[in-house]
Amino acid sequence: MEARGPSKMSIENELEKTQDEIRASFENADRVRSFDQFLEGFLENPRLYLRPAHVYLVDMLDSLGTRSSSRIGQPGVSFAAFEKDFESGEAGGGGGGGGPGGPGGRGPPALHP
């Protein structure tokens, strides 16, 4: 019987081709920058380079979705990431216990900027 499927040589060629494509993509994405390139980017958008860790975290949470909310008469923001029942994987705030969303599924406390 003949062996079926790609030969070892064609697999190696495909892996080499994929490696070259990934390397070119990485280099073209401007991830490795000279100091002059960094400085140019910094001068164009300093906020991007000066953000502290807590701002990165809030930006990440914002990207997952937010909604306006009110707690104790104060306006706030509720992040969608905290409204997910992590046991079932469904949105809607946790179930009964002390899991995500708190007891009774009341949802997370609102964060005030």
C-alpha positions as CSV (number, residue, x, y, z in Angstrom):
1,M,0.0,0.0,0.0
2,E,1.1,3.5,-0.7
3,A,1.3,6.1,2.1
4,R,-1.4,8.7,1.7
5,G,-1.4,12.3,2.6
6,P,1.3,15.0,2.2
7,S,4.9,13.9,2.2
8,K,7.4,15.0,4.8
9,M,9.1,17.4,2.4
10,S,5.8,19.2,1.6
11,I,5.0,19.5,5.3
12,E,8.4,21.0,5.9
13,N,7.9,23.4,3.0
14,E,4.5,24.5,4.3
15,L,5.9,25.0,7.8
16,E,8.8,27.1,6.4
17,K,6.3,29.1,4.2
18,T,4.1,29.7,7.3
19,Q,7.1,30.8,9.4
20,D,8.1,33.2,6.7
21,E,4.6,34.7,6.4
22,I,4.4,35.1,10.2
23,R,7.8,36.7,10.4
24,A,6.9,39.2,7.6
25,S,3.6,39.9,9.2
26,F,5.3,40.6,12.5
27,E,7.9,42.9,10.9
28,N,5.3,44.7,8.9
29,A,3.1,45.3,11.9
30,D,5.8,47.7,13.2
31,R,6.2,45.8,16.5
32,V,9.9,46.2,16.6
33,R,10.6,49.9,16.4
34,S,13.7,52.1,16.5
35,F,13.8,54.9,19.1
36,D,13.0,57.5,16.4
37,Q,9.9,55.5,15.4
38,F,8.9,55.2,19.1
39,L,9.4,59.0,19.6
40,E,7.4,59.8,16.5
41,G,4.5,57.6,17.7
42,F,4.8,59.1,21.2
43,L,4.5,62.7,19.8
44,E,1.5,61.7,17.7
45,N,-0.4,60.1,20.5
46,P,1.2,60.6,24.0
47,R,-1.9,59.3,25.8
48,L,-1.3,55.9,24.3
49,Y,2.2,55.7,25.8
50,L,1.5,57.4,29.1
51,R,-1.4,55.4,30.3
52,P,-0.9,53.8,33.7
53,A,-2.0,50.2,34.3
54,H,-5.4,51.0,35.8
55,V,-6.3,52.9,32.6
56,Y,-5.3,49.9,30.5
57,L,-7.6,47.8,32.6
58,V,-10.5,50.2,32.3
59,D,-9.9,50.4,28.5
60,M,-10.0,46.6,28.3
61,L,-13.2,46.4,30.3
62,D,-14.8,49.2,28.2
63,S,-13.9,47.3,25.0
64,L,-16.1,44.4,26.3
65,G,-19.1,46.6,26.7
66,T,-20.7,48.9,29.3
67,R,-24.0,50.2,30.3
68,S,-25.1,53.1,32.4
69,S,-26.4,52.2,35.9
70,S,-27.3,53.8,39.2
71,R,-26.4,52.7,42.7
72,I,-27.5,54.5,45.8
73,G,-28.7,57.4,43.6
74,Q,-25.3,57.9,42.0
75,P,-24.8,57.5,38.3
76,G,-22.2,54.9,37.3
77,V,-21.0,52.4,34.8
78,S,-21.6,48.6,34.8
79,F,-19.1,46.6,32.8
80,A,-20.5,43.7,30.7
81,A,-17.6,41.5,31.7
82,F,-19.0,41.3,35.3
83,E,-22.5,40.6,34.1
84,K,-21.7,37.1,32.8
85,D,-22.5,34.0,34.8
86,F,-19.1,32.3,34.5
87,E,-20.5,28.9,35.5
88,S,-23.0,28.7,32.6
89,G,-21.2,31.1,30.3
90,E,-24.4,33.1,29.7
91,A,-24.9,36.8,30.2
92,G,-27.2,38.0,33.0
93,G,-25.3,38.2,36.3
94,G,-24.7,35.2,38.5
95,G,-27.0,32.9,40.2
96,G,-27.7,32.3,43.9
97,G,-24.4,32.2,45.8
98,G,-21.5,34.6,46.2
99,G,-20.4,34.1,42.6
100,P,-20.3,36.8,39.9
101,G,-23.2,39.1,40.2
102,G,-23.6,38.6,43.9
103,P,-26.4,36.9,45.8
104,G,-29.6,36.7,43.9
105,G,-28.1,37.8,40.6
106,R,-28.4,41.5,41.5
107,G,-25.4,42.3,39.4
108,P,-22.1,43.9,40.2
109,P,-21.7,47.2,42.0
110,A,-21.4,50.2,39.6
111,L,-18.0,51.7,39.2
112,H,-17.8,55.5,39.3
113,P,-15.2,57.2,37.1
